[in-house]
Amino acid sequence: MRRDIFQAIADPTRRAILVLLTTQTMTAGDIASNFDSSRPTISKHIQILNECDLIEANQQGREIHYQIKIDKMKEIDKWLEQFRKIWENRFGQLDHLLSTLKNKKDEK
């Protein structure tokens, strides 16, 4: 059974791992070298990201290289888009209110 992708990105370490993988593929050791946590802890985070299908593992000789799965990240972005639109609308309303208040103040 796969874990929920939102459970995966809820953890700051896993989000940081995803950021690292946006620029290049990396081995678990390469990823772990960027954190103060132990390698088994980072491996667990990698396992969760893999179970959520946010990253994929590719065997290259004796090493496993991890890379981000862009399509899964697009699913997250699509879900967040609904909230982005709500906030943009609310900020637009706030801008309009502040502009109205400023104009009234300038008229005095």
Secondary structure, 3 states (H helix, E strand, C coil): CCCCHHHHHCCHHHHHHHHHHCCCCEEHHHHHCCCCCCHHHHHHHHHHHHHCCCEEEEEECCEEEEEECHHHHHHHHHHHHHHHHHHHHHHHHHHHHHHHHHHHHHHC
